Each structure stands twice: as C-alpha cells, then as structure tokens.
Amino acid sequence: MSKVRIEAYVSVPPCTGMVFLNRMLDEINERYPDRVEVVIHRGVTPALEEQQFSAMPALVIGGLIRFIGVVPDRETLALALRKCGVIVSL
C-alpha cells in the first residue's frame, strides 16, 4: 500500500489553531508512518505560490484540497483521511 501524502500550508508565526494542527499532524505522522507522508510548508514558499491559496492553513490530502482557511477538528481530519483510504483513530 502506498503512503497518502498530507501537505499542510501554515503561516509563520503560527496562530493557536495552526499550533494545534501541527500537533495533530505530528501525532498522525508518529502513529502511522507506514500509511502517511506528512509535509509541512511554513510561510510563503514556492509550493504555496504554486497552489495560489487565498488563506491558510490549507490541507491537501491525497492530492485533493480538503481544507482552506480553517483548522479541522480531530474527527473531521480523521474522516478526510479515511476518505483517502487511511484508517486512523485520532
């Protein structure tokens, strides 16, 4: 089974919500290293400019834009991962 790529685009310095998002992504990466690949883009990067997001944070999961401008709660993030074939419990 190939890994599902999770790309997070977050601002620098991070707001409280983005700190929470970073913690959730770290937890997912630690618990499911064989299922996911987590990439975090911090601040204005070439990857951010390429995507042309109008707000942060933004989450791209499995190549699909799932969230822009909001930090998902644990249940919503777990559901998005399940839809991409990653069975997780957060």
C-alpha positions as CSV (number, residue, x, y, z in Angstrom):
1,M,0.0,0.0,0.0
2,S,1.4,3.4,-1.0
3,K,1.5,6.2,1.5
4,V,-1.0,9.0,1.4
5,R,0.7,12.4,1.2
6,I,-0.6,15.1,3.6
7,E,0.6,18.6,2.7
8,A,-0.1,21.4,5.2
9,Y,0.4,25.1,4.3
10,V,0.8,27.1,7.5
11,S,1.7,30.7,8.4
12,V,4.7,31.9,10.2
13,P,4.4,32.7,13.0
14,P,1.6,30.2,13.6
15,C,-1.7,31.1,15.2
16,T,-3.1,29.0,18.0
17,G,-5.1,26.9,15.6
18,M,-2.1,26.2,13.5
19,V,-0.1,25.1,16.5
20,F,-3.0,22.6,17.2
21,L,-2.9,21.5,13.5
22,N,0.9,20.9,13.7
23,R,0.4,18.8,16.8
24,M,-2.2,16.7,15.1
25,L,-0.1,16.2,12.0
26,D,2.9,15.2,14.2
27,E,0.7,12.7,16.0
28,I,-0.5,11.2,12.8
29,N,3.0,11.0,11.4
30,E,4.3,9.3,14.5
31,R,1.4,6.8,14.8
32,Y,1.0,5.9,11.1
33,P,4.5,6.3,9.5
34,D,3.7,3.4,7.1
35,R,0.5,5.0,5.9
36,V,1.1,8.7,5.6
37,E,3.8,11.1,4.4
38,V,3.4,14.5,6.1
39,V,4.9,17.6,4.5
40,I,4.5,21.0,6.2
41,H,5.2,24.1,4.2
42,R,5.8,27.1,6.6
43,G,5.3,30.6,5.4
44,V,5.4,31.9,1.9
45,T,7.1,29.1,-0.1
46,P,7.3,28.3,-3.9
47,A,4.8,25.5,-3.2
48,L,2.4,27.9,-1.6
49,E,2.7,30.3,-4.6
50,E,2.2,27.4,-7.0
51,Q,-1.1,26.4,-5.2
52,Q,-2.3,30.1,-5.0
53,F,-4.2,29.5,-1.8
54,S,-6.0,32.6,-0.6
55,A,-6.0,31.6,3.1
56,M,-4.0,29.5,5.5
57,P,-4.0,26.9,6.8
58,A,-4.6,24.7,3.8
59,L,-4.5,20.9,3.8
60,V,-4.0,18.8,0.7
61,I,-4.6,15.1,1.4
62,G,-4.0,12.5,-1.3
63,G,-3.7,15.2,-3.9
64,L,-7.0,16.8,-3.2
65,I,-7.6,20.1,-1.4
66,R,-9.5,19.3,1.7
67,F,-9.4,22.4,3.9
68,I,-8.6,26.1,3.2
69,G,-8.7,28.8,5.9
70,V,-9.9,26.5,8.8
71,V,-8.3,24.1,11.2
72,P,-10.2,20.9,11.2
73,D,-11.1,19.2,14.5
74,R,-9.8,15.7,15.1
75,E,-12.9,14.0,13.9
76,T,-13.1,15.9,10.6
77,L,-9.4,15.3,9.9
78,A,-9.8,11.6,10.6
79,L,-12.8,11.5,8.3
80,A,-10.8,13.2,5.5
81,L,-8.0,10.7,5.9
82,R,-10.5,7.7,5.9
83,K,-11.9,9.1,2.6
84,C,-8.4,8.8,1.2
85,G,-8.0,5.2,2.4
86,V,-6.1,5.8,5.6
87,I,-7.8,4.2,8.5
88,V,-6.8,6.3,11.6
89,S,-8.0,6.9,15.1
90,L,-7.2,10.3,16.5
